[in-house]
Amino acid sequence: MLGSPDIPNDHPIELTAPPIGDYARGNTGIPYYTTFDSGRPGPHVLINAVTHGNELCGAIAVDWLFRRGIRPAIGTLTLGFANVAAYLRFDAQAPSRSRYVEEDLNRVWDTGTLDGPRQSIELTRAREIRPLIDTVDLLFDIHSMQNKTAPLMLCGPHVKGHALARRVGTPRYIVADSGHAAGRRLRDYGRFGDPDAAANALLIECGQHWEAAAGPIAVDSALRFLAAAGQIDLADHADALLPLPDCQEGIEVVAAVTIETDAFRFARPFTGMEDLGEGDVIGTDGDRTIAAPHDGTILIMPTRRLLRGQTAVRLGRRVG
């Protein structure tokens, strides 16, 4: 059976996947991608949803932007749904299985893979949307997490990403990281991952996949991203905005723990953002013990999908 591995779900399904069939035609020549041109100079901004098909908050946000009639004051704005094949398979009885159909769409964004011989439903979709992605100046990729923890803005490893996250102003935690050993994320693709290129990208994790709060967080952050790009006036959408955090905190990922065996086990049921002391045991991977490398080690997004080659958890430290 196709689909990502099922994992036990102990979180209620509080969100409803919006129907997106009305957006299938689009106007870009790529199904489910629609571009609005202001006729004025400015950036090409993409608000991107359902890179993973079981992450409903992005679809809720993009659907909201369509229904709200959002149009850019400058440049062009594209609204899109990425892994539609997976999203349309969403089943509340087995919600994790629709993360992808054959492979993770957010691990294929390097030129060697995109230009290589490998075939899958996700790679076909990535190759289909790639020409559009190559024209994007500012990308906002909306995601959610397995565990119910505070929202995170993943800004990549470069100063430009952190600066953009600061301009957006939400959420509280900004995480600087380089991605995953299993493959490159869309956030890090091409010019987005080039520290000297003007193109920039952010990936937001809006909370647990199906918690009610994730939908409003996705809408709020998308609006604030568009405002940071100069495309909308936030005052026009005050009814949809959430309070800003009293401050933003930076977290730099200093290591990613990649699963090497089929016997990886966490030492206890971590959910994320735990603050550990030097030497505290995080888990074991076969004969290998994984411990916190320093005081103030912050656990970022520990996974419940314990598969060889995947990231088990990222280890961070707070920065100014």
C-alpha positions in Angstrom: 0.0 0.0 0.0 1.3 3.4 -1.0 1.6 6.1 1.6 4.0 7.2 4.4 4.3 4.9 7.4 1.4 5.1 9.8 2.3 6.2 13.3 0.0 6.0 16.4 -2.0 9.2 16.7 -3.0 10.4 20.2 -4.0 13.9 19.0 -7.6 14.7 18.2 -8.4 15.8 14.6 -9.6 19.3 15.3 -9.1 20.7 11.7 -11.1 20.0 8.6 -9.2 19.6 5.3 -10.8 22.2 3.0 -11.8 21.1 -0.5 -9.4 22.5 -3.1 -10.8 21.2 -6.3 -11.9 24.7 -7.4 -8.2 25.7 -7.5 -7.1 22.8 -9.7 -7.1 24.7 -13.0 -4.9 27.6 -11.7 -3.5 30.0 -14.3 0.2 29.1 -14.5 0.0 25.9 -16.6 0.7 24.0 -13.4 -2.3 22.5 -11.7 -3.2 24.0 -8.3 -0.9 27.1 -8.7 -2.5 30.5 -9.4 -0.6 33.8 -9.9 -1.9 37.3 -9.4 0.1 40.1 -11.1 -0.1 43.6 -9.6 1.3 45.2 -12.8 3.8 47.0 -10.6 7.5 46.2 -9.9 8.1 44.0 -6.9 9.0 40.4 -5.8 7.4 37.2 -6.9 6.0 35.8 -3.6 4.8 32.2 -3.2 2.6 31.0 -0.4 2.9 27.2 -0.6 0.7 24.7 1.1 0.6 20.9 1.6 4.2 20.0 0.8 3.1 17.2 3.1 -0.4 16.0 2.5 -1.4 15.5 6.1 -0.5 19.0 7.2 -3.9 20.7 6.9 -3.1 24.2 8.2 -1.4 25.3 5.0 -4.4 24.3 2.9 -6.6 26.2 5.3 -4.4 29.3 5.0 -4.2 29.3 1.2 -7.9 28.6 0.9 -8.5 31.6 3.2 -6.3 33.8 1.1 -8.2 32.8 -2.1 -11.6 33.4 -0.5 -10.4 36.7 1.0 -9.5 37.9 -2.4 -5.9 38.8 -1.5 -4.1 40.6 -4.3 -0.6 42.0 -4.2 0.0 45.7 -4.2 3.4 45.2 -5.8 5.0 42.4 -7.7 3.3 39.0 -8.2 1.7 36.6 -5.7 1.3 32.9 -6.3 -0.8 30.7 -4.2 -0.3 27.0 -4.5 -0.9 23.4 -3.2 2.1 21.2 -3.6 1.5 17.5 -2.9 -2.1 17.4 -4.0 -2.0 13.6 -4.6 -1.1 13.0 -0.9 -3.5 15.7 0.4 -6.5 14.1 -1.4 -5.7 10.8 0.3 -6.1 12.3 3.8 -8.0 10.0 6.1 -8.8 11.0 9.7 -8.6 7.3 10.7 -5.0 7.1 9.6 -3.9 10.7 9.2 -0.1 10.1 9.0 -0.3 7.9 5.9 -1.0 10.9 3.7 2.2 12.7 4.5 3.3 11.5 1.0 2.4 8.9 -1.6 5.8 7.4 -2.5 8.4 9.6 -1.0 8.8 12.9 1.0 8.3 15.8 -1.4 10.4 17.9 1.0 13.5 15.8 0.6 14.0 15.9 -3.2 15.1 19.6 -3.8 18.6 19.1 -5.0 19.6 19.3 -8.7 21.1 15.8 -8.7 17.8 14.3 -7.6 15.6 16.5 -9.7 17.7 16.0 -12.9 18.4 12.3 -12.1 16.7 9.1 -13.3 14.7 8.3 -10.2 10.9 8.3 -10.6 8.1 8.8 -8.1 4.8 10.6 -7.8 6.5 13.2 -5.6 9.4 13.7 -8.0 7.1 14.1 -10.9 5.3 16.8 -9.0 8.5 18.5 -8.0 9.7 18.6 -11.6 6.3 20.0 -12.6 6.4 22.9 -10.2 10.2 23.5 -10.4 10.0 26.0 -13.3 7.7 28.2 -11.3 9.8 27.8 -8.1 12.8 29.1 -10.1 11.0 32.4 -10.6 10.1 32.9 -7.0 11.9 35.6 -5.0 10.2 35.0 -1.6 8.8 31.6 -0.5 6.7 30.9 2.5 6.2 27.2 3.0 3.6 26.3 5.5 4.0 23.1 7.6 3.0 21.6 10.9 4.5 19.1 13.4 3.9 15.7 14.9 3.9 16.9 18.5 2.0 19.7 20.2 4.7 22.3 20.8 5.2 26.0 20.2 5.2 27.1 16.5 8.7 27.4 14.9 10.0 29.5 12.0 12.8 27.6 10.2 14.9 30.2 8.5 17.8 28.2 7.2 21.5 28.6 8.1 22.1 32.1 6.6 21.7 35.6 7.9 19.2 36.6 5.2 16.7 34.0 6.4 17.0 35.1 10.0 16.5 38.7 9.0 13.4 37.9 7.0 12.0 35.9 10.0 12.5 39.0 12.2 10.7 41.2 9.7 7.7 38.8 9.7 7.7 39.1 13.5 6.1 35.8 14.4 6.3 33.2 15.9 8.4 33.5 19.0 11.1 30.9 18.0 13.3 31.3 15.0 15.3 28.1 14.2 18.4 28.4 12.0 19.2 24.9 10.6 20.5 23.3 7.5 17.9 20.7 6.9 18.1 16.9 6.8 20.6 14.2 5.7 17.8 12.4 4.0 17.4 15.1 1.3 17.1 18.8 0.6 14.0 20.8 1.6 12.2 23.2 -0.8 13.2 25.9 1.6 16.9 25.3 0.9 16.5 24.8 -2.9 18.6 26.8 -5.4 18.8 30.5 -4.8 16.9 30.2 -1.4 19.9 28.3 0.0 22.5 30.6 -1.6 23.7 33.1 1.0 24.6 35.6 -1.7 21.4 35.4 -3.7 18.5 37.9 -3.0 15.9 35.1 -3.1 14.8 34.1 0.4 12.5 31.5 2.0 11.0 30.6 5.3 9.3 27.4 6.5 6.9 27.7 9.4 5.8 24.9 11.6 2.4 26.0 12.9 2.0 23.6 15.8 0.7 20.0 15.9 -0.7 18.8 12.6 -4.4 18.7 13.6 -4.7 21.1 16.5 -7.3 23.8 16.1 -4.8 26.6 16.7 -2.7 25.6 13.7 -5.1 27.0 11.2 -5.3 30.6 12.6 -1.5 30.5 13.1 -1.0 29.6 9.4 -3.3 32.4 8.3 -1.7 35.0 10.6 1.8 34.2 9.6 1.0 34.1 5.9 -0.5 37.6 6.2 2.5 38.9 8.1 4.8 37.4 5.4 2.9 39.2 2.7 3.1 42.4 4.6 6.9 41.9 5.1 7.1 41.5 1.3 5.3 44.8 0.8 2.3 43.1 -0.9 -0.5 43.9 1.6 -1.4 46.3 4.4 -2.0 44.4 7.6 -4.5 47.0 8.7 -6.9 45.6 6.0 -6.9 42.2 7.7 -6.8 43.0 11.4 -9.7 40.6 12.1 -7.5 37.6 11.1 -4.3 38.6 13.0 -3.1 37.0 16.3 -1.1 38.9 18.9 2.6 39.1 18.2 5.0 37.4 20.6 6.5 39.8 23.2 9.9 39.0 21.7 11.5 36.6 19.2 14.2 34.1 20.3 16.8 32.6 18.0 17.8 28.9 18.2 20.8 27.7 16.2 20.8 24.0 15.3 24.3 22.7 16.1 23.7 19.0 15.2 21.1 16.8 13.6 20.7 13.2 14.9 20.2 10.9 11.9 18.9 7.4 12.6 21.5 4.8 11.6 19.8 1.6 12.7 16.4 0.0 13.1 16.7 0.1 16.9 16.6 3.8 17.6 14.8 4.6 20.8 14.4 7.9 22.7 15.2 7.9 26.4 11.8 9.3 27.2 8.8 10.7 25.3 10.2 14.0 24.2 7.9 16.4 22.4 10.2 19.2 21.5 11.8 22.4 23.1 13.0 20.4 26.1 16.1 22.1 27.6 18.8 19.5 28.5 22.1 19.7 30.4 25.4 18.4 29.0 25.5 14.7 29.0 21.8 14.1 29.4 20.8 11.0 27.5 18.5 11.7 24.5 18.3 8.2 23.2 20.1 5.1 21.8 20.7 4.0 18.2 21.8 0.4 18.4 25.0 0.5 20.4 25.3 4.3 20.1 24.2 6.6 22.9 23.1 10.1 21.9 23.6 12.7 24.6 23.2 16.4 24.9 26.5 18.0 23.8 26.2 21.1 26.1 24.1 22.7 28.8 21.1 24.4 27.3 20.7 21.9 24.5 17.2 22.5 23.0 15.5 19.5 21.3 13.9 20.5 18.0 11.1 18.5 16.6 11.8 14.9 17.8 10.2 12.5 15.4 7.9 9.6 16.1 8.7 8.2 12.6 11.8 6.3 13.6 13.1 5.2 10.2 16.7 4.6 9.3 18.2 7.6 7.4 15.7 10.0 8.8 16.3 12.9 11.3 15.4 11.7 14.8 15.8 15.2 16.4 17.8 18.4 15.9 19.9 19.8 18.7 20.0 23.5 19.2 21.3 26.3 21.4 19.8 29.7 22.1 21.4 32.6 20.4 21.0 36.4 20.8 
